[in-house]
Amino acid sequence: MEVFGIIVSPTKTIDGILPVFLFCVSWAILHRYFQKHNKGPKSWPLIGCIIEQARNFDVLHDWLYIYFKRTTTFSVPMICINNTFTSDPVNVEHILKANFRNYPKGDRIHERFVDVLGDGIFNVDGEKWLHQRKVAILEFSSAKLRDFSTRAYRTHALRLLNVLLDAWKSGLVVDMQDLFMRLTLDSICNIGFGVNLGSLSSELPDVPFMRSFDDSNKLIIRRYVDYAWKIKRALNVGGEAKLKKCVEIVDGFIYNVINIRRMEMTASRARGEELQKEDLLSRFMSLSNEDGSPYSDKQLRDIVVNFIIAGRDTTALTLSWLFSMLCKSPTVIKNILSEADKVLNDLNRTNETGHDGITINGFYGRVESKIQHDMCKYAELLNYQALNRMHYLHAAITEALRLYPAVPLESKVAVNDDIFPDGTKIKAGNFVSYSPYAMGRLECLWGDDAKEFKPERWLKDGIFQPVSPFKLTAFQAGPRICLGKDSAYLQMKMTTILLLKFFSFDMVENQSLEYSMMVVLYMAHGLKCKVSLRE
């Protein structure tokens, strides 16, 4: 055989290749053999576990759960890097609190999500994170914001009831996940930047901002398994091209809102007045950076996007999974409604019920039927104090968060070499991850009935009993613990009790309740239900 003018003997070629081939095969066999006692996934030389991980990507959370049943901590080697996964609450506390500074988000995670999250609070570390955190703490602790949020949650929950009333009259099947996503988007846009998006109006319109926001979340997570994403982004092809277009639509909407608000503020100042707005965007626009400079439009955009992700997807998806289980749990529904009746009756006897400044006409413009009137009057009773006393309802929602945490997987990057409390060695630059999804299902943490939907596990003498946030990690823990936790519970309680009070829900038979691999635990096919008025 002649190659580039050089005579090459086939026999010598084979003689040269064969030893290399045999060496590679032997290396692979020995590499696998020495892992025979490894309780985590077995790797291959050079490429690690990338093949198995890619093959199981669409069921990643259950794939991790299988290994966590064997061991609480294991390593998943990848190309040029390792990812150590843990489900041990002691290790989780070490990551999130005890050695917090050693486990930031890191440049790799920031780089993957920057096109969507920007430099918002969920995608930065250090001083940037600390400044945003301090400002957010002040804003979220405001009683004025809590009251504004309560009114907004009630308003939009009633609009959802109106949509369900129309569906019942028409005999239509509804996708409850889609409705919950619309509900939380409308309410978060109302609270976040004072905009009435109207996605939950009776015709359920297509909202480009909502669609693009959802698609960008689906596409961005693919960067974890697509090692060519940077090339695709540079060439503007494939999923990266679609992602770019989605982000442009999202940014266009948000920057337009910011510009309108700036013009409103300028016009108010020209009249010698102060613009009276209760939404978070307006409040942040009146604040400044630590050097005294005002927030730029880009900073405001990042704040808004991170706030939407925090308050919209997580709440909507928790409600979706909660109702998927309530449809199969009539006793739980009965207990929720019985508790609500008792709480409201007790408050009524002590004259502690009553609406907080909202009129019925504020919800519908015109009350057309007795059932709508009853819905409005009942909603007026659901103030912060009443909802706060509904312990069984709180337990049911927490149980949904345990089994279906809105953010099912969290990752950090080790700055320095470290050793976990269980003795696991961590190398600087490697990933460490914990899985709220798997942790919520492990029998070693929750007992033999870990996979059962059982609100009673959270109650003692009818009072909710919290556990360590390093065991139930749905709201993170330590310095990064979710600031909107109480607000999320408030909206979920408001929505759940109103829906259950007036409607019964029957899931369409034979639908598949699978999750879609995203940053959040999205139902891949939605939650299709038939609704009817509760007798």
Secondary structure, DSSP 8 states (H G I E B T S, - for coil): -EETTEE--HHHHHHHHHHHHHHHHHHHHHHHHTTTT-SS---BTTTBTHHHHHHTGGGHHHHHHHHHTT-SEEEEEETTEEEEEE--HHHHHIIIIITGGG---HHHHHHHHHHHHTTSTTS--HHHHHHHHHHHHHHHT-HHHHHHHHHHHHHHHHHHHHHHHHHHHHT-EEEHHHHHHHHHHHHHHHHHHS----TTSTT----HHHHHHHHHHHHHGGGGT-TTHHHHHHHT-HHHHHHHHHHHHHHHHHHHHHHHHHHHHHHHHHTT------SHHHHHHT-B-TTS-B--HHHHHHHHHHHHIIIIIHHHHHHHHHHHHHTT-HHHHHHHHHHHHHHHHHHHHTT----SS--THHHHSS--SHHHHHHHHHHHH--HHHHHT-HHHHHHHHHHHHHS-SS--EEEE-SS-EE-TTS-EE-TT-EEEE-HHHHTT-HHHH-TTTTS--GGGGEETTEE----TTTS-TT--GGG--TTHHHHHHHHHHHHHHHHHHEEEEE-TT----EEESSSEEETT--EEEEEE--
